[in-house]
């Protein structure tokens, strides 16, 4: 029981530090193909894009947010979500 309390307190402190420092931790990713329906809050339906899209969902410590990238290996496109993301 003592270890459970310590674990819960560690998670609470980590959430607080992430929220205050502006970092987010990736916990979900999705590759959305053109024509596929996938709604990402402030970005709308990502399936309306003409190219594949990488949708990364991040835990901010007090909620979640999306980061959207062009999917691929060329230029600025990404093939995987960054593990940590700094708030801009």
N, C-alpha and C positions, 0 to 999 in steps of 0.2 A: 504494500500500500504506500509505503514511504517513497518508493521509486516511481510510482505512478504520479504522485504529487510533484516530484522533481521534473519528470518528463513534461507534465502539463505546464509547469512554470517556465521551462525552457522554451516550449512552443510559444507561449504568450510573450515572452521577452523577445524571441526572434521575430514575431509578427510586429511588435512595437518598433524594433530597430529597423525593419524593412520599411515600415510606413513612414518613419521619421527621416530615414536616409534617402528615401525615394527609389529604392530598388524593388524589383519584382522578380518572382521565381516562376519559370515556365512549368505548367502542369498539364497542358493539353496542346495538341497540334492537329491541324487538318489541312489536307491538300484539296482544294476546291477546283474542280474542272469547269470550264465554260459550259453553261447550260444547267449545271447542277444547282439546286437551291440550298443556300447556306446563309443564314442571316447572322451578321456580326454587328450587334448594337449600333454604334455610331457610324459604321461603314455601310450598312444596308445589306442587300443581297449580293454576295460575292460572286455568285454564278453568272451575273450579268457582265463580268469582265470578259475580254476577248482572249486572255491567256490564263493559264493555271495560276492560282493564288495560294499562298501559304498563310493560313490563319493560325496565329499563336496566341494562346490564352495564358495570362500571367496572374499570379496571386500577388497583390500589393501589400498585404498585411492587414488591410481593412476591407478588401473587396477584390474584384477582378477587373481586368481590362484586356483588350485585344491589341495586338500589333499585327499588321498585315504587310506581307511582302510578295513580290512577284516570285513565282516558283521556278527554279531552274538552276543551271550551273554557270551561266554566262553573264558577264557584266555585274550589275548590282543585284541580280536575282539571288535568292537563297534556297538551299536544298534542305535546311533544317533550322529550327528555331534556336536562337541563343538561349542558354540556360538562365542567365540573369540579364535583366534589362534595367538601365538607369532611366528614371523619369526625365523627360526633356522639358 
